[in-house]
Amino acid sequence: MTSTTQRIAAKVRGVSAERRLTQQGIADALELSRTSVVERINGRVPFTATEILILARTLNVQVGRFFPTVEEMLLDEPEMAVAS
């Protein structure tokens, strides 16, 4: 099972890679140390809402790019599916 924090971290890694933003670039944008960013992008510490907003603006993407879809959530947690 993958936590939401880990899913969001994976999305941040993916979008950052697409946009060629380094860990140091993320740290600079968020005004955090690189070590703090590593903790977040590895899913050990959750990103705050403000950090996600800053990243969306910095990377020029919609905030939703950083969140898993319902389908992605159901892949790991089928018990979340609603019986029809």
N, C-alpha and C positions, 0 to 999 in steps of 0.2 A: 504494500500500500504506500502510495506517495502522498505526502502532505501538501496542502495548498501552498504553504510557504516554499516547498521544494519545486512545485509546478511553476510558481511565479518566478522563482530564481532561474529556472530553466528557460523561461520565456525571455527574461532580461538578458541572459547569456546569448540566446539566439538572435534577438533583435540587435543587440550591441555588436555581435559579430557581423551581421548583415550590413550594418552601418559603419563598421570598422572603428568602433569606439573602444578604446583599450580600458583595462581596469583603472589605470591612472586617470583616463579621461572621465570615467564614471565618478571616481573619487573627487576630481576637481569640480565636476558639475554639482555633486551633492555636498561639497565642502566637508568631506570625510577623509579619513586616512585610507590608504590603499588596503591596509589590513582589515579595516571595518567593511570595506566593499567586498573583499574576498569572503568574509563571513556571510555577507548577504547573498552574493552570487553562488555560493556553495549551499545555500538553503539552511544554514545554521542559525541565522538571525533573520527575522522577517523584514522586508522593506516596509517603510511607513507609506501611508497614502501620499504624503507630501513628496517623498522621494520618488514614488512612481510618477507623480505629476511632473516633477522636474525632469525625470528621464524622458517622458513622453515629449516634452517641449524641446529638450536638448536633441533628441533623436528625430524630431519632427514626425512622430507617429501618433496614432490614436491610443489613448490609455488602454483600451480594450486589448491591444496587442500583447499586453503583459499578463493577461488573465486566461486561464484554461477555459475551453469551451465545455458545454454540458457533456458533449460526447466524450471528450478527454477525461472528464471527471468520472463518467460511468464506466470507462474501460478499467479503471482501478477499483472502483467501488460500485459493483452492479447492484448492491442492496439499496443504493440511492434511487434506482429506477422505480417509477410509480407503476403499480400494476394497473393494467387497463381492463 
